[in-house]
Amino acid sequence: MFTNDLYERVLINPAKEGFDELFTVSGFASSTFANRHLKDLSNLVETTENSLFKVNLIIGMKINRNDDIALKQLLKKYPSTFDAFYFEGRGEVHSKVYCWAKNKKPMISFSGSANYSQEAFVGN
């Protein structure tokens, strides 16, 4: 069980190890955090042998209008490396699951209590 350095361990180090695609299901997600994560992954690609990455995000709960607008802007800014979707089924999804793949093959995954947000990964 990890309790510290979650951002590095879950969202950055796998990319450093060559995993190229992240699949995330999170109850809550922050556009500010998504922007930070995408920037950090972009910088990582520029400084390593990795040539590509992709982040796929499924948000399980309703988010506020500002986050929705900002996520749409991120989709335009990172058209080939970021996809975000809202769960539209009955009820809300509160999962916090992160799965890294390499060449479309799932390789490593994490599950816990950390939503895809700054507060969860960088704060406490």
Salt bridges, closest charged atoms under 4 A:
GLU8 OE1 - LYS16 NZ 3.70
GLU21 OE1 - LYS104 NZ 3.22
ASP40 OD2 - ARG36 NE 3.70
ASP68 OD2 - LYS72 NZ 3.14
ASP83 OD2 - LYS54 NZ 2.87
GLU92 OE1 - HIS94 NE2 3.92
